[in-house]
Amino acid sequence: MGIVRSLAIVAVVAAGTFGCLLAGESVATAAFLGIALIAGSYIGLQHPTWLLWALAVIVALLPAGYVPGTPVPLIFTLTMAVLLATVIHPRDVTTFTPLEYALIAFVGVAGLSVVATLQSIDDIVEYVKWSGAILLVVALLRLRADQLRTFGQVFVVASAASAAVGLAMQTVDKSARTFDLLSPFGYDASSAGRFVFDGASVTARLSGTYIDPNAAGIGFLAALMISLLVFDGYRRSMIAAVLFAAVALTLSRAAIFSVVLALLLMLAFHTMSARGRAALVGTLVGGMALLSAIPASRRRIFSSFGDGDTGSAARTDALREFPEKMSGHWLFGHGWGIAEFKDPEKAFTINYVANAPLLSVYRGGLIVGIVFTAIMIYACYLAYRCLRSSRPEVALYGGCFIAFFVLGMQLDFSTVSIPVSVTDLSLMLVFLVVALRNSGTREPLRQPGSAAGRAVVDDRLRSLR
């Protein structure tokens, strides 16, 4: 096995280095990448969990970054490394949940649509990026409970830092010098900042290193949800407050409305004392009052779906035109690497539907869309079980997940087409399983390394079946 691993390192390093040279990069860049590949291969073989912590940081802090000197996204690189490490290393958890089986089948069904609509290498590239993000669920659920908790903590803290960077760029760094510092990772100051235009007024939206504020809203929402499970006490309250503020500042209606609906679901379905119910109502009313007191969020929220809302009008037009655009493409879709998924101007001109389930149909066909929707409905069933938990943090996680699918994913499409948002959705699914494992007890989940811990894990995994 040691010889095989050594040969694998040599092959990967040689392929990466010569690939860079063939792409026209300098010898210095190729040498840098060769060293990086050697270091990455060593880490993957000897310290694979470091790859997990690195992925958690990159997803939150450099979600739109690229490997220096290449057009390869950092998230994709680390995701593939994590998947490879999962295959070659012994796994702590060997029992698979039905959700994982469903996602593996989903990747296979989607592959059939790629074959049927294949036009260029772009189709394969986009499929590989998407499938890697989906299969990340399987890789992460092979970890012990303590490792998953650490991964979540790293992701949440990095997301809070990302929110701070975004806030700094909105206030003291409006010239986007931060992006100049991040230019080795492909960031460009000209791409910093997104705005909402309301007549003569222009409102900046928090986007930070996500670049797209809607993607930032989903990323911060995922971090907010995960923070409920991986932190306790005042640390949970402080970090959750920071991340909720970040969600609000993105002005992402999909993310904001998901939080509001989650609190309403808590009121409707979670068993709590009168005191707890009053506190929840107070939080909901106070949060809405605070959002209403800020002119930017007030205009953004209360203008939603009105006659003057350009986004709502475009969404309505896309829904109305959807059957016509799908004519002749219902079975396998339009394809994965098509221009409207890669060129923003083309996407604006075509105005494809901004709805995750329908966009799955648009890209991969009716079968892919049905499988995707069925998986999400099953996940919502698991989330409902969390919502009925006696643990408030678990119940709120379940409410947030249901709200995000029922409302957020009907308003935003990025969990289908943007790799970082697909990754964020995968993290939500991973910690949905974690929440369900912990839904029936107030005691921390035991380490699966011991016999008692393995028995607890096996019992809770069986409860998911």
N, C-alpha and C positions, 0 to 999 in steps of 0.2 A: 504493500500500500504506500510506503514511503517513497519508493521509486516512481510510482504512478503520480503521486502528488508533485514530486519534483519535476517530472516531465510536463505536467499540466502547467506549472508555474512558467517553465521555459516557453511553452507554446503560447500562453496568454501574453507574456511580455513581448515575445517576438512579433506576434500578430499585431498587438497594439502599437508597438514602436514603428514597424514598417508600414502599418496602415496610416499612421500619422504622416510619415514621409511621403507616401504615395498621394496623400491628400494635399500635399504642397506646403506643409508646415516646415519650420526650420529644424535643423539637426538638434539645436538646443532644446526646442519644444519636445522633440521626439525623445531625447535623453531624459528630460524631466518626467515625461509620461512613463518611460521605461522604469525609472526609479520608483515612481508612484505605484506602478503595477506590481513591482517586486514587494514593496512595503504592504500593499493591499493584499497580495497573495499570502504573505507571511501572516498577517493579522487574521485573514480568513481561515488559515489552517491552525494557528496556535491560539488565537484569542477571538473566536467568532462573535462573542457578545459585543465586542468593541464596534463591530459593523452595525449592530442594532442601535447602539447609542449614537453612532455617527448618523445613521439614517434618521433617527428621531430629531436630531439637531437640524439636519439639512432640510427636512420636510417643513420645519417651522421657520428657520432663519434664511435659507437660500432656496426657496421653492421654485424659483424661475432660473436658478443658476445652471451653468454648464461646466463640465470638466475643462479646465484651462487648456486652450489651444485646440479644442475639438468642438464639434456641434452636438456632443452627447450630453443629455441632461444629467445633472448630478443625482437626482432622485432615481432615475432609471439605472444608473451605474450601481448605486448602493442597493437598490432593490434586487437587482440580479445577483449581486454578491451575497446578499442575505439568503436568497433562494438557493444558491449553490451551496452555501455553508450549511443550510438545513438538510440538503441531500447527503453531503459527505460526512456529517458529524452525527453521532448517536443522538437520538431525540429523547427528551425527558418525558414527554407526553406522547403516547402512541395511539391513543383512542381518538378517532375522528368523530366530529359531530355531524348531524344531518346537514347543517348549514355549509360545512366544508365540502361535503360530497356534492351538494347542489352547486356550489361555486365552481368546482372542478368540471362538472358537467356543463355548466354555463360557458366556460372557456372553450370546451370542445364544440358546443353548438355554434358559438360565435366564429370558431375557426372554419366551419363549413360555409358560412356566409362570406368569409374572406376569400376562400377558394372560388366560390361561385362568381364573385364580382372583381376578382383580381385584375388590375390594369397596370400597376407599376409596383416598384419596390416600396413606395410610400405606404401602400396598403399593408404590407407585411410589417413594416416598421411600427406603424400606429397600432396594429394588433398586438405586437410583442410588448410595446410599452403598456398598453391597457391590460393585457393578460397578466403581466408581471405584477402590476398594482393590485389586481384582483387576487392572485395567488398569494400575495403577502399575508392575507388572512390565515391561510393554512400554515405558513411559516411561523407566524407569531404565536399561533395557538399550540405550537409544539414546545413552547417555553414553559418553565415552571412559573408558579404564581408570583414568586418574589421577583423573577426576571421581568415578567409582564408589568408588574407594578413599577419597577425601576424604569422600564421603557416609557411608560405613561408619564412618570414624573419628569423625565428628561424632556419629553415632547411638550409637556405643559409649561415647564419653566422656560424652554426655548421659545415657545409661542408668546409668553408674556414679554420676553426680551424683544421678540419681533414686533409686538404691539408698541413697545417703547420706542423702537427705531422708527416705526411708522409715524408715531406722534411727533417725534423730533423732526422728521422730514416735513410735517405739516406746519411746524411752528418755527424752529430755529434753523432749519436746513432746507429752506424752500428752493434753493438752487440745486438741491440734490447732490451735494458733495459726497454723501454716503455712497451713491451709485458710482461715483468716480473711484472710490476706494474699492468697490466691488467689481470694477471693470474686468479684472482677470477672470471672473466667473460669468462674463457675458452681460453684465448690467450696463445700461446706458442712461445717462442723466436725462436724455430727451424722452425716455419712456416713463419717467417718474411722474406720478400724480394723475388722478382721474377726477372728473368734476361732474356735478349735476347742474344743468342749465335750466333756470326757471325765469323766463323772460330776460330781464337785464341782469339778474343776479347770478352769480356763479358760486357754487359751494364745493369746497374741496372734500374728497372722500379719503378716508384712511385706507391705504393699500400697501404701503411699505414695500418690502421686498417681494410681495406677491405680485406687484404691478397692477393686477386686476382686482378692484375692490370687492367684487362679488366672490371671487375665489378666496380673498382674504376673509370675508364674512364666514364662509364655510369652514375655513381652517381654524379661525378663532372659535367658532361654534363647537367644532370637534374638540378643541382643547378645553373649552369650558365644560363640556360634558364629561370628558375624561378626568378633569380635575376633581369632580365630585367623588370619584372612586379611588383615586390614588393619593389623596391628601386628607388630613383630618383636622378638626378643630379650627383654630383661627387661621392657620395657613390655607385651608380650603376656602374659607370665607374671603380672605384677602385676594388670593389668586383668582377666584371666581369673579370677584368684583372688577378686577382689572380686565379680565377677558370679556366680561359682559360690556364694559365700557368700550373695549376695542370693537366688539360686534356692532354696537350702536354707532360708533364713529365711521364704520365702513359704509353706513347708510344702505346696507344690503337688506332689502325688504324680505327676501327669502329667509335670511338668518334671524332678523329681528322678530318677524311674525312667528317663526318657529319657537322662539323662546316664550313669547306671549301665549301661544297655543299650548305649549308644554305646561305652563302654570295653570291654565284653565283645565287641562286634562287631569292634573294633580287634584284640583278642587273637585272634579267630577268623580274620579275613580279611586283615589287613594284614601285609605282609612286613616284618619288622624283625629286628634283631639280638637275640641272647640278652640282651644288656645292656639294650636298649630294652624288650624284653618284661618283664624283671624290674622295670624302673622303672615300667612301666605297671601291673603287678600290685601293686607297692608303693603306687602312687597310689590304685588302686581299693580296696585293703584299708585304707589309711590314711584315705581319705575315708569309707568305711563305718564305720570305727571311730569317727571324729570325729562322724558323724551319730548313731551309737548312744550316744555319751557324753553327748549333749544330750538331756535327758528329753523335751522337746517333740517333737523330730524322731523320737526313738526310738518314742514312743507313736504318732505319726502314721504312721510307716512300717510298724512291725511289727503295728499293729492293722488294716492294710489288708486288706480282703476277709474279715475275720473276722465272726463272728456278731454281735458288738457294734458293728460299723461301720455307722452309720445311712446314710452315703452309699452304701456298697456294696449295702445292702439296697434302697435306693430305685432304684439303677441296675439291679439284678436285676429288680425289679418292672416298671420301665419297659421293659426288653427283653422280658419275658414278655408285656406288654400291647401291644407295638408293632404286631403284625399286626392286632389288633382296632381300634386307634386309626387305622390306615391304611385301614381298610375304606371303600371308596368314594372314596378319595383317592390311590390308588396312581399314577395317571398324571401328575397335575399337583400333588399335594401339598395341604397345608392353606392355603397362602398365605404371603406375605412380611411383611405388617404385622399379623399376628394378635396377640391380646392377650397370649398367653403369651411372646412375644418382647419385649414392652414393659413388662409388669407383673410384677415378681418374685413377688408373692403369687400371681398367676394361674399363673405357671410352677411354683411349688411345689405348687399344688393339682393341676394337670394332670400334673406329673411326666413331661414328655416326655423321650425318650431322650437321655442325655448322651454321645453318640457322634457324632463329626463326620460320617462317611459316612452313617449312618442319619438324622441330623438333616437332612442335605441332602435325603434322600428325604422326610422328614416335611414339610419346608418347600416343596420344589420338585417333588417327584414322583420316580418311579423313573428316568426318563431323566436328570434332573439329577444324581441320586445316582450313577448309573453313570458318567456323564461325569466327575464330580468324582473318583471313585475311580480311574478309568482314568488321569486326569492325575497323580494322586498316585503311582500305581504306576509310571508312566513316570518321574516325578521320582525315585522310589526307585532305578530302574535307573541314572539318571544319578549318583545318590549312591553306588551300588555301584561305579561306575567310579572315582569319587573315592576310595572306600574302598580300592581296589587301588593307589592312587597311591603313589609312593615318598616323597612329601612328607608327613610326619606330620600337619601342620596341615590339609592338604587331606583326608587320610584320616579324621581325626577329625571334620571338618565333615560328610563323607559319612555317617559312622556316626551322628552326632547327628541328621541329617535322617531317616535310615531309622528310627531309634529313636523319633523324635517321631511319625512316622506310624504305625508298627506298634504303639506303646504309648501315647504321649501323646495322640494324637487319638482313641484308642478310650476314653480316660478323661475327656476334656474336649471340650466342644462349641463353645467360644468362637471357634474359627477359622472357624466358619460363621456365627455370629449376632452377634458383638460386633465392631464396625468396627475397633477398635484391634488386636484379635487377628488379624483378616483381614489387616490391613496388615502385622503382624509375620510372618505366613505368607508374604505377598508378598515381603517382604525376604529371608526364607529362600530362596525360589525364585530371586530375583535373584542372590544370592551363591552359590547352588548352581551357576549358570551360570558365575560368576566363578571358583569353585573348579575347575570342570572345565576351563576355559580354561587354568588354571595347573597342572593336575595332572601334566603331563609334563615340566616343566622347573623348575629351581631359580632361573632368572633371572626378574626382574620382567617383566611384560608390557610391551612397548614402547608408546609413545604412538601411537595410531592417526592422529595428525595428519600423520605423515610417511608416505612411500610404503612404507618398510620396515615401519613400525608397522601400516599398513593391511593389508599382506600377511599379517602374523602374525595379526592379528585375523580376517581372512577365512578363513585356513587353520583356525583353531581353531573358528570358527563353523561351518565346513563339517564339522568333526569331530563336531558335535552332531547332524547330520542322519542 
